[in-house]
Amino acid sequence: MNYDYIIVGAGSAGCILANRLSASGQYSVLLLEAGKADDSFWFKIPVGFTKTYYNETYNWMYYSEPEKELDNRSLYCPRGKVQGGSGSINAMIYVRGQEKDYDDWAQAGNNGWSYRDVLPYFRKLETHPLGNTEYHGANGPIGISPMKDAVHPICHVFLKGCEQAGYKRTDDFNGAQFEGAGIYDVNTRNGQRSSSSFEYLHPALNRKNLTVEREVLVTQVLFDTNRRATGVVVKQNGSARHFTAKREVILSAGAVDTPKLLQLSGVGDSTLLAEHRIPLVRHLPAVGRNLQDHLCVSFYYRANVKTLNDEMRPLLGKLKLGLQYLLTRKGPLAMSVNQSGGFFRGSENEAVPNLQLYFNPLSYRIPKSNKASLEPEPYSGFLLCFNPCRPTSRGSIEIASNRAEDPAKIRINALTTQKDIDEAIQGCELVRKIMSTAALDEITVEEISPGPQVSDREGFLQYFREQSGSIYHLCGSCAMGPDDLTSVVDERLRVHGMSGLRIVDASIFPNITSGNINAPTMMVAEKGAEMILEDALTVAGEQAKESAKVFAAAH
Ligand SMILES: Cc1cc2nc3c(=O)[nH]c(=O)nc-3n(C[C@H](O)[C@H](O)[C@H](O)COP(=O)(O)OP(=O)(O)OC[C@H]3O[C@@H](n4cnc5c(N)ncnc54)[C@H](O)[C@@H]3O)c2cc1C
């Protein structure tokens, strides 16, 4: 079967592309997704992400290779395997990042990607209650809800503590002032998850020129002898099928599976491909390199006031909250558990904020067994968690075999630079500084983990090594840049040295952004879709010129 565009992966980015590329009715679009439809109630209700966290039907449930600097632990790396991708199973915190993140993208040779360049795409994708302003949009598909008026009261104690510790307050991390303590926005609409699947793909499903195939594993991209992508091979119900693309194949399979698919298709480091006996199409060594992630660690506290643990843990409490949600679409089940936090400088020498904090008005431990569920702890507790914003360690994605069914090897290589080690310690010091303020001291009985015996740089670092985990922001594994030795796509997201092949997802980030990366990924998709459509017009223009020349020569 033949389509103008084939999009691989109906995740945060893929759903946006499917809508935008099919909107004019001019192009036929095929969207291929390995997972099922997002028709369960758990995808709608914000708290539903606790149900999909360890659900192998909807989650690829990857693990990293053992991380040497993290006590040889394998970190859990959940990824959405469902329409909407990781955007269907995430915690919905909506943060764009800071200006410098994108200015650095542009400075690395990517014209058109500075903060001022990408701001229009952030505005385009959202409907924000502030309406059309310099920073916000009023007509975009994704609903943004500030949690400001609804957070648990102890979040305000946290904000007071930050003020007492000398930190600024911000009312909008996505507005004029990124830095400071505040309450997060979430991508919800009327108390329901506002994912790119619900907001972009669902409304487009009836278009005649859009085909969505689910439960289809794309196993290979096909190329002609000119290295032009001509289509894909998929596995569906145990048998192989081919689809061909007249214009482009666009990879949106995410930061783990996009580089894996390129490597399986013969585009990647020639040594790695030879090791797995994959015929080389193009030596592109940066495929799978430059992987980045945010690693966080939590500090746990027992409170002398009621926290969300007291409401969410007992059966009666659960029933009450469930009823509140069903009747009003409000309450804790309509929000994220990460309610307040902010962006801070870990030292006076930092030019911009380098640490992100989350203050959660409840406490829970990530269960070791994937058979257990995420449950609040059995006491009035809360947690304060941090992650460095822009780690400098770089990891990799590499195929483990030449079979598409085998998960790729994920190496985050955490804490392999001195800067990252310093920031892990800075973060612990920042948590302790805020927790020692009068406001927080007043509601705290004790620090449960790591506990007061951990109080120096060595102890903090060891705690981070033993307890930190991924906060699920894998990106950068097919970075954008001008040089084909160090990057994979150019500034129009075209794979270097290939034609008819683009990447539009979190893998193109040259550097990770300071904050949660779903909003930046959706921005990449909005901008990517516009570039694809512009380039289609250019191609059409060139073809028309060519035909006119042929016609003129013949007459
Ligand atoms: C548990 C969790 C919590 C998170 N919380 C937040 C948060 O609160 N805020 C935030 O901003 N970010 C959060 N994130 C991160 C964010 O959701 C992701 O970074 C973002 O969704 C990535 O988008 P993507 O389009 O690059 O990839 P994805 O959304 O992961 O999409 C990739 C899609 O491709 C499909 N696919 C993969 N391989 C194949 C194949 N071979 N054939 C066919 N289909 C394939 C996958 O099934 C998936 O649907 C979280 C992530 C997780 C997992």
The ligand as an ORCA input file, in Angstrom:
! r2SCAN-3c Opt
* xyz 0 1
  C       5.926      7.526     33.372
  C       6.310      8.780     32.644
  C       6.061     10.023     33.238
  C       6.414     11.195     32.570
  N       6.034     12.387     33.100
  C       6.180     13.521     32.371
  C       5.616     14.739     32.803
  O       4.972     14.819     33.846
  N       5.803     15.842     32.020
  C       6.519     15.798     30.862
  O       6.682     16.846     30.221
  N       7.058     14.645     30.424
  C       6.875     13.508     31.123
  N       7.347     12.324     30.643
  C       8.128     12.332     29.379
  C       7.308     12.542     28.100
  O       6.016     11.997     28.211
  C       8.037     11.914     26.904
  O       9.348     12.400     26.877
  C       7.375     12.226     25.583
  O       6.051     11.737     25.598
  C       8.151     11.579     24.428
  O       7.442     11.752     23.227
  P       7.911     11.053     21.873
  O       6.928     11.445     20.841
  O       9.333     11.348     21.638
  O       7.843      9.488     22.179
  P       6.620      8.614     22.697
  O       5.524      9.476     23.170
  O       7.177      7.625     23.652
  O       6.083      7.893     21.391
  C       6.726      6.857     20.705
  C       5.656      5.954     20.122
  O       6.249      5.101     19.162
  C       5.722      3.780     19.335
  N       6.747      2.857     18.799
  C       7.991      2.645     19.280
  N       8.630      1.741     18.496
  C       7.775      1.386     17.517
  C       7.873      0.500     16.405
  N       9.001     -0.182     16.139
  N       6.788      0.366     15.599
  C       5.644      1.087     15.846
  N       5.514      1.936     16.889
  C       6.574      2.095     17.703
  C       5.525      3.678     20.830
  O       4.646      2.631     21.158
  C       4.992      5.068     21.167
  O       3.605      5.126     21.038
  C       7.046     11.123     31.294
  C       7.299      9.890     30.700
  C       6.929      8.726     31.359
  C       7.188      7.411     30.680
*
